[in-house]
Amino acid sequence: MKKIKLHDTDFHPHLWARMNQRGIAKEEIEKALNEGWEADDAKSGTSGRVHVFSYNNHLENKYFEEKEVRVYYKLIKGELMLLTVMARYGKNFPRKGE
């Protein structure tokens, strides 16, 4: 896949709401798509990418070292259609090849 540069028009309102709710930035989605590894839990006909970010911050009064971002999408006629994004906060998330 060629390097992906997302635009605000690539995000439907429901996805913006999920991003805000889950603490995920547009730049994190781009990085997951461009530098992440394949998500092994994507449903048939759907693709997914995963990237683990250094977080070192508090969320809801708890400290987390890392944030794992998962992006699920489909390619329709060569166009990327973002479906949803997920985030988990913690530490020692597995990386590609682990």
DAJO-V549996 format. One record per pair of residues at least 12 apart in sequence whose ideal C-beta (glycine too) atoms are under 8 Angstrom apart, sorted by the first residue. I is the first residue (numbers start at 1). GAP is how many residues later the second one is. D is the distance in whole Angstrom. If there is no record, write none. Layout:
i: (I;I)
gap: (GAP;GAP)
d: (D;D)
//
This chain:
i: (1;3;4;4;4;4;5;6;6;6;6;6;8;10;10;11;11;12;15;15;15;15;18;18;19;22;22;22;23;23;23;24;24;24;28;28;28;28;29;29;29;29;31;31;32;32;32;32;32;32;33;33;33;33;35;36;36;36;36;36;36;37;37;37;37;37;37;38;39;39;39;41;42;45;46;46;46;46;47;47;47;47;48;48;48;48;49;49;49;50;50;50;50;51;51;52;52;52;52;52;52;53;53;53;53;54;55;55;59;62;64;64;64;65;65;65;66;66;66;66;66;67;67;67;68;68;68;68;68;69;69;69;70;70;70;70;71;71;72;72;72)
gap: (32;31;26;29;30;76;25;20;23;24;27;76;18;70;72;15;71;70;67;68;69;70;66;67;66;63;64;65;36;44;64;45;61;63;23;25;39;41;40;42;53;56;20;22;17;18;19;37;38;39;16;38;40;47;16;13;14;15;33;35;60;12;13;14;58;59;60;12;31;32;33;29;30;29;26;27;28;37;25;26;27;28;22;23;24;25;21;22;24;18;19;20;21;17;18;14;15;16;17;41;43;13;14;15;16;12;12;34;30;27;25;26;27;25;26;27;23;24;25;26;27;20;21;22;19;20;21;22;25;16;17;18;15;16;17;18;13;14;12;13;14)
d: (8;6;6;5;6;7;7;6;6;5;8;8;8;7;6;7;6;8;6;8;7;7;6;6;6;7;7;4;7;7;6;6;5;5;7;6;8;5;7;5;7;6;6;8;5;7;4;5;7;5;5;6;8;8;6;4;5;4;8;7;8;7;6;8;8;4;8;8;5;8;7;8;6;7;6;7;6;7;7;6;7;7;6;6;5;7;7;5;8;6;7;5;8;8;5;5;7;5;8;5;6;7;5;8;7;6;4;7;6;8;4;6;7;7;4;8;7;6;5;7;5;6;7;5;7;5;8;8;5;7;7;5;7;4;8;8;8;5;5;7;8)
//
